Amino acid sequence: MLGSVLPPGVVWHESFGDPPGVRPLPEEESLVARAVPRRRAEFATARWCARQALSSFGHADTPILSGPKREPLWPKGIVGSMTHCDGYRAAAVASDDVVVSIGIDAEPDQPVPDGVLGAVASPEEQMAVGRLLADRPVVAWDRLLFSAKESVYKAWFPITGRWLGFEDAHVAFGDGVFSARILVDSPLPVFRGRWAAEGGLVVTSVVVQA
């Protein structure tokens, strides 16, 4: 599923469950030492997916630690992103001479809980979501909007090292694509991404090419 929203040059791996025996590497244990079993399994499988993808670059056994803002720390010369939700875990990586930054996100293709849309979307975005839901109700557009903004943030942070709020990006959807106009000072005024909805999931990606 993830491959449908990623360009050539990005290596990815996905899993629709937690493979038996997959555990965090010893160096990663401290990151989930107090986590509940479900969170621990998500963490371990997402990083297992990342290592499957990283094996293309000779990093099959590399621990993936976290930075001060919980961002994943990739091997030198590599950029990447990970995601997980109920029933799905995935990672995407690329060489930093091909891609500057990657953001991926997966969510259940279900409406967001009450109150969430108002917290993550501007009035204009809410109206657009309403129109999309009326025209094409088979996709949970409110959840897709949330996912797109998550992917934008994941691609934004490695470039800027700064927080980007939900209110700081305005997202507009096309057929399988979206654009995010950044409303704060940014090295890129617009981030462009791709989306897909299939099998009860929505996935989004933003890939900033070198």
C-alpha positions as a Markdown table, in Angstrom:
| # | Residue | x | y | z |
|---|---|---|---|---|
| 1 | Met | 0.0 | 0.0 | 0.0 |
| 2 | Leu | 2.8 | 2.4 | 0.9 |
| 3 | Gly | 4.5 | 1.9 | -2.4 |
| 4 | Ser | 1.6 | 3.5 | -4.2 |
| 5 | Val | 2.3 | 6.9 | -2.6 |
| 6 | Leu | 6.1 | 6.9 | -2.9 |
| 7 | Pro | 8.3 | 7.9 | -5.8 |
| 8 | Pro | 11.3 | 6.0 | -7.2 |
| 9 | Gly | 14.4 | 6.3 | -5.1 |
| 10 | Val | 12.5 | 5.7 | -1.8 |
| 11 | Val | 12.8 | 2.2 | -0.3 |
| 12 | Trp | 9.9 | 1.1 | 1.9 |
| 13 | His | 8.6 | -1.9 | 3.9 |
| 14 | Glu | 5.2 | -2.4 | 5.5 |
| 15 | Ser | 3.6 | -5.0 | 7.8 |
| 16 | Phe | -0.1 | -5.6 | 8.5 |
| 17 | Gly | 0.7 | -7.2 | 11.8 |
| 18 | Asp | 3.5 | -7.9 | 14.3 |
| 19 | Pro | 5.7 | -10.7 | 13.1 |
| 20 | Pro | 6.5 | -13.3 | 15.8 |
| 21 | Gly | 9.7 | -12.7 | 17.7 |
| 22 | Val | 10.2 | -9.1 | 16.6 |
| 23 | Arg | 11.6 | -7.1 | 19.5 |
| 24 | Pro | 13.4 | -3.8 | 20.0 |
| 25 | Leu | 17.2 | -4.0 | 19.6 |
| 26 | Pro | 19.1 | -3.8 | 23.0 |
| 27 | Glu | 20.1 | -0.2 | 22.3 |
| 28 | Glu | 16.4 | 0.7 | 21.7 |
| 29 | Glu | 15.1 | -0.9 | 24.9 |
| 30 | Ser | 15.3 | 2.2 | 27.0 |
| 31 | Leu | 12.9 | 4.0 | 24.6 |
| 32 | Val | 10.0 | 1.6 | 25.4 |
| 33 | Ala | 11.1 | 0.3 | 28.9 |
| 34 | Arg | 7.8 | 1.6 | 30.4 |
| 35 | Ala | 5.6 | 1.0 | 27.4 |
| 36 | Val | 2.5 | -1.2 | 27.5 |
| 37 | Pro | 2.7 | -4.4 | 25.4 |
| 38 | Arg | 0.7 | -2.9 | 22.5 |
| 39 | Arg | 2.9 | 0.2 | 22.3 |
| 40 | Arg | 6.0 | -1.9 | 22.5 |
| 41 | Ala | 4.9 | -4.2 | 19.7 |
| 42 | Glu | 4.1 | -1.1 | 17.4 |
| 43 | Phe | 7.5 | 0.4 | 18.2 |
| 44 | Ala | 9.4 | -2.9 | 17.5 |
| 45 | Thr | 7.6 | -3.7 | 14.3 |
| 46 | Ala | 7.9 | -0.1 | 12.8 |
| 47 | Arg | 11.6 | -0.3 | 13.5 |
| 48 | Trp | 11.8 | -3.8 | 12.1 |
| 49 | Cys | 10.2 | -2.4 | 8.9 |
| 50 | Ala | 12.7 | 0.4 | 8.9 |
| 51 | Arg | 15.6 | -2.1 | 9.1 |
| 52 | Gln | 14.2 | -4.1 | 6.3 |
| 53 | Ala | 14.2 | -1.0 | 4.1 |
| 54 | Leu | 17.6 | 0.1 | 5.5 |
| 55 | Ser | 19.1 | -3.3 | 4.4 |
| 56 | Ser | 19.2 | -1.9 | 0.9 |
| 57 | Phe | 21.8 | 0.6 | 2.2 |
| 58 | Gly | 23.8 | -1.8 | 4.3 |
| 59 | His | 22.1 | -0.9 | 7.7 |
| 60 | Ala | 20.1 | -4.0 | 8.4 |
| 61 | Asp | 21.2 | -4.2 | 12.0 |
| 62 | Thr | 21.3 | -0.5 | 12.9 |
| 63 | Pro | 19.4 | 0.6 | 16.0 |
| 64 | Ile | 17.1 | 3.6 | 15.4 |
| 65 | Leu | 17.2 | 5.8 | 18.5 |
| 66 | Ser | 15.3 | 9.0 | 19.1 |
| 67 | Gly | 16.4 | 12.6 | 19.3 |
| 68 | Pro | 15.4 | 15.2 | 21.9 |
| 69 | Lys | 12.0 | 15.8 | 20.3 |
| 70 | Arg | 11.4 | 12.0 | 19.8 |
| 71 | Glu | 12.4 | 12.2 | 16.1 |
| 72 | Pro | 14.0 | 9.1 | 14.7 |
| 73 | Leu | 17.8 | 9.3 | 14.3 |
| 74 | Trp | 18.7 | 7.7 | 11.0 |
| 75 | Pro | 22.2 | 6.4 | 9.9 |
| 76 | Lys | 24.5 | 9.0 | 8.3 |
| 77 | Gly | 23.5 | 9.7 | 4.7 |
| 78 | Ile | 19.9 | 8.4 | 5.2 |
| 79 | Val | 16.6 | 10.1 | 5.6 |
| 80 | Gly | 13.4 | 8.3 | 6.6 |
| 81 | Ser | 10.1 | 8.2 | 8.3 |
| 82 | Met | 8.0 | 5.6 | 10.2 |
| 83 | Thr | 4.3 | 5.2 | 11.0 |
| 84 | His | 2.0 | 2.8 | 12.7 |
| 85 | Cys | -1.7 | 2.4 | 13.5 |
| 86 | Asp | -4.1 | -0.4 | 14.3 |
| 87 | Gly | -3.2 | -3.3 | 11.9 |
| 88 | Tyr | -0.4 | -1.5 | 10.0 |
| 89 | Arg | 3.2 | -0.5 | 10.5 |
| 90 | Ala | 5.6 | 0.9 | 7.8 |
| 91 | Ala | 8.8 | 2.7 | 7.1 |
| 92 | Ala | 10.3 | 4.5 | 4.2 |
| 93 | Val | 14.0 | 5.5 | 3.7 |
| 94 | Ala | 16.2 | 7.1 | 1.0 |
| 95 | Ser | 19.7 | 8.4 | 0.4 |
| 96 | Asp | 20.1 | 12.0 | 1.4 |
| 97 | Asp | 21.7 | 12.8 | -2.0 |
| 98 | Val | 18.4 | 11.9 | -3.6 |
| 99 | Val | 15.8 | 13.0 | -1.0 |
| 100 | Val | 16.0 | 15.8 | 1.6 |
| 101 | Ser | 13.2 | 14.6 | 3.8 |
| 102 | Ile | 10.4 | 12.1 | 4.0 |
| 103 | Gly | 7.1 | 12.1 | 5.9 |
| 104 | Ile | 4.7 | 9.1 | 5.9 |
| 105 | Asp | 1.5 | 8.5 | 8.0 |
| 106 | Ala | -1.1 | 5.8 | 8.1 |
| 107 | Glu | -4.5 | 6.0 | 9.8 |
| 108 | Pro | -7.7 | 3.9 | 10.0 |
| 109 | Asp | -10.1 | 5.0 | 7.2 |
| 110 | Gln | -12.7 | 6.1 | 9.8 |
| 111 | Pro | -14.0 | 9.5 | 10.9 |
| 112 | Val | -11.9 | 11.3 | 13.6 |
| 113 | Pro | -13.5 | 11.6 | 17.0 |
| 114 | Asp | -15.8 | 14.5 | 17.8 |
| 115 | Gly | -13.9 | 17.7 | 18.3 |
| 116 | Val | -10.7 | 16.6 | 16.5 |
| 117 | Leu | -11.5 | 18.2 | 13.1 |
| 118 | Gly | -12.0 | 21.6 | 14.7 |
| 119 | Ala | -8.7 | 21.3 | 16.5 |
| 120 | Val | -6.7 | 20.4 | 13.3 |
| 121 | Ala | -8.5 | 22.2 | 10.5 |
| 122 | Ser | -9.2 | 25.8 | 9.7 |
| 123 | Pro | -12.8 | 26.8 | 8.9 |
| 124 | Glu | -11.9 | 26.8 | 5.2 |
| 125 | Glu | -10.5 | 23.3 | 5.5 |
| 126 | Gln | -13.5 | 22.1 | 7.4 |
| 127 | Met | -15.8 | 23.4 | 4.6 |
| 128 | Ala | -13.7 | 21.6 | 2.0 |
| 129 | Val | -13.8 | 18.3 | 4.0 |
| 130 | Gly | -17.6 | 18.7 | 4.2 |
| 131 | Arg | -17.8 | 19.0 | 0.4 |
| 132 | Leu | -15.6 | 16.1 | -0.1 |
| 133 | Leu | -17.5 | 13.9 | 2.3 |
| 134 | Ala | -20.7 | 14.8 | 0.4 |
| 135 | Asp | -19.2 | 14.1 | -3.0 |
| 136 | Arg | -17.2 | 11.0 | -2.1 |
| 137 | Pro | -18.3 | 9.6 | 1.2 |
| 138 | Val | -16.3 | 6.3 | 0.8 |
| 139 | Val | -13.2 | 8.1 | 2.1 |
| 140 | Ala | -12.9 | 9.5 | 5.6 |
| 141 | Trp | -11.7 | 12.9 | 4.4 |
| 142 | Asp | -11.4 | 14.3 | 7.9 |
| 143 | Arg | -9.0 | 11.5 | 8.9 |
| 144 | Leu | -7.1 | 11.9 | 5.6 |
| 145 | Leu | -6.6 | 15.6 | 6.4 |
| 146 | Phe | -5.2 | 14.7 | 9.8 |
| 147 | Ser | -2.9 | 12.1 | 8.2 |
| 148 | Ala | -1.7 | 14.6 | 5.5 |
| 149 | Lys | -0.8 | 17.1 | 8.2 |
| 150 | Glu | 1.1 | 14.5 | 10.1 |
| 151 | Ser | 3.1 | 13.6 | 7.0 |
| 152 | Val | 3.8 | 17.3 | 6.4 |
| 153 | Tyr | 5.1 | 17.7 | 9.9 |
| 154 | Lys | 7.4 | 14.7 | 9.6 |
| 155 | Ala | 8.9 | 16.0 | 6.4 |
| 156 | Trp | 9.1 | 19.6 | 7.8 |
| 157 | Phe | 10.9 | 18.9 | 11.1 |
| 158 | Pro | 14.2 | 17.4 | 9.7 |
| 159 | Ile | 14.5 | 20.4 | 7.5 |
| 160 | Thr | 13.8 | 23.1 | 10.0 |
| 161 | Gly | 14.2 | 21.6 | 13.5 |
| 162 | Arg | 11.0 | 23.5 | 14.5 |
| 163 | Trp | 7.5 | 22.5 | 15.5 |
| 164 | Leu | 4.7 | 23.0 | 13.0 |
| 165 | Gly | 1.2 | 23.2 | 14.4 |
| 166 | Phe | -1.9 | 21.9 | 12.7 |
| 167 | Glu | -3.0 | 25.5 | 12.1 |
| 168 | Asp | 0.3 | 26.3 | 10.4 |
| 169 | Ala | -0.4 | 24.4 | 7.2 |
| 170 | His | -3.4 | 24.6 | 4.8 |
| 171 | Val | -4.1 | 21.4 | 3.0 |
| 172 | Ala | -6.0 | 21.0 | -0.3 |
| 173 | Phe | -6.7 | 17.6 | -1.9 |
| 174 | Gly | -6.7 | 16.4 | -5.5 |
| 175 | Asp | -7.1 | 13.0 | -7.0 |
| 176 | Gly | -4.5 | 11.0 | -5.1 |
| 177 | Val | -2.4 | 14.1 | -4.4 |
| 178 | Phe | -2.4 | 17.0 | -1.9 |
| 179 | Ser | -0.6 | 20.3 | -1.3 |
| 180 | Ala | 0.1 | 21.9 | 2.0 |
| 181 | Arg | 0.6 | 25.7 | 2.0 |
| 182 | Ile | 2.8 | 26.6 | 5.0 |
| 183 | Leu | 1.5 | 29.6 | 6.8 |
| 184 | Val | 4.7 | 30.4 | 8.9 |
| 185 | Asp | 8.2 | 31.2 | 7.8 |
| 186 | Ser | 9.4 | 28.2 | 5.9 |
| 187 | Pro | 12.3 | 27.3 | 3.5 |
| 188 | Leu | 9.6 | 25.7 | 1.3 |
| 189 | Pro | 6.3 | 27.6 | 0.9 |
| 190 | Val | 4.4 | 24.5 | -0.3 |
| 191 | Phe | 4.9 | 20.8 | 0.5 |
| 192 | Arg | 3.3 | 18.3 | -1.9 |
| 193 | Gly | 2.2 | 14.8 | -1.2 |
| 194 | Arg | 0.3 | 11.8 | -2.3 |
| 195 | Trp | -2.5 | 9.8 | -0.6 |
| 196 | Ala | -4.3 | 6.5 | -1.0 |
| 197 | Ala | -7.3 | 4.8 | 0.7 |
| 198 | Glu | -7.6 | 1.0 | 0.6 |
| 199 | Gly | -8.4 | -1.9 | 2.8 |
| 200 | Gly | -9.7 | 0.2 | 5.7 |
| 201 | Leu | -6.6 | 2.5 | 5.8 |
| 202 | Val | -5.6 | 5.8 | 4.5 |
| 203 | Val | -1.9 | 6.5 | 3.9 |
| 204 | Thr | -0.1 | 9.8 | 3.0 |
| 205 | Ser | 3.4 | 10.7 | 2.1 |
| 206 | Val | 5.5 | 13.9 | 1.5 |
| 207 | Val | 8.8 | 13.4 | -0.2 |
| 208 | Val | 11.1 | 16.5 | -0.6 |
| 209 | Gln | 13.5 | 15.7 | -3.4 |
| 210 | Ala | 17.1 | 16.8 | -3.3 |
